[in-house]
């Protein structure tokens, strides 16, 4: 199961970069994403970033993955220019892998 949230405020490009490249297991460097659900409720999440990839080659749009402070897997899109995007919070790592297509559901037909 995944929860979809709109990011209404988030880190700068430098903060996102440092969260990935200047952190370790002994010294985490989480970034804060302020989100809003479809009902208009706002929530702030500290996310430990584990992966960032270019979304469109502009150097300002990113696909990211990581974990909340409570250990739940997250993934999403974020623009460091607009400081907006969206994020999915998953119940388990298996849910995230199913969502991204890395593993299939047991009862799903095999792909050819």
N, C-alpha and C positions, 0 to 999 in steps of 0.2 A: 504494500500500500504506500502511496506517495501523496504528500500534501504539497499543493502548488501555492506559492506565495510570490507576490510582486515585490521586488526590491525597490524601495523608494529613496534609500540613501545607503551609501557604502564607502569603501576605502578609495583612496587615491591610487594611481598607478604605482607610485613608490611604495605605499603601504602594502599593496597586493604583492609586489615583487619581494619585499622584505619578508612577508609572511611565508613565502615559498622558499626563498634562498637563504634567509638569515634566521632560521629556526632549527631546533633539534628536539629530540625526545626529552632532553634535560631542560631546554629553554624554549618553550613554545612561544609563538608570536601570532596569536589569533587576530583576525580582523572582524569588525562588527558590521553586520548587514542589518539595516532596519527594514522590516518587511510589512506588508499589509495584505491581509487575506481578502477574499471576495466579499466578506461582510463589512470591510472597512476597519477591522481591528488591527492595530499596529503592534509589532513584536520586534525585539532586538535579539539577534543571535550572534554569539561569538563563534566564529568558524575557524578551525585549524585547516589551512589550505594544504592539500597534498598533490594537486595537479592543476596546471593552467595551460590552456592551449589557445592559439589564435583562432578567433571565430571567422573573421573575414579578411585578414591581412592588413587592416588599417593600423594596427598597433594600439587600438583603443577599445576593441571589442573582444571579450574573452569568454571561453568556456572553462568552468572551474569545477573541481571536486574537492571534497574534504569531509570533515566531521564536526558536528556541534560539540560543545563542551560536555554534553551528556553522552557522547559517543555515537549519535545517530548519523548515518551517511547522508551527505547532501551533494547536490550537483546543480549547475545552472549556467545562466548567461549573465554577463555583467559588462556594462559600458563604463570605462573609467572617465570618459568625457562627460556623459550625462549623469553618472553615478546612479544609474537605474538598471534594472534587469529583472530577472525572475529566478526563483530557486525552488527546487524540489527537496523536501525532507522525507527520507525513507525510514520505514520501521526497521529494516535490516539491510545488510549488505546484499543479500540475495535479491531483495526487492529492487535495489538500485541496478544490479546486473540484469535483471529481467527487463526493467524499464529502458535501459540503454541497448538491449538486444544482445548482450554478451552471453546470456544463457536463455534457454527457452523454457516454457512451462511444460511439465511432464505430460500433460494431456494435449499439448499443441501438436498439430501435424508437422512432420519433418519437412524441412525446407530442402529443395533440390537445387 
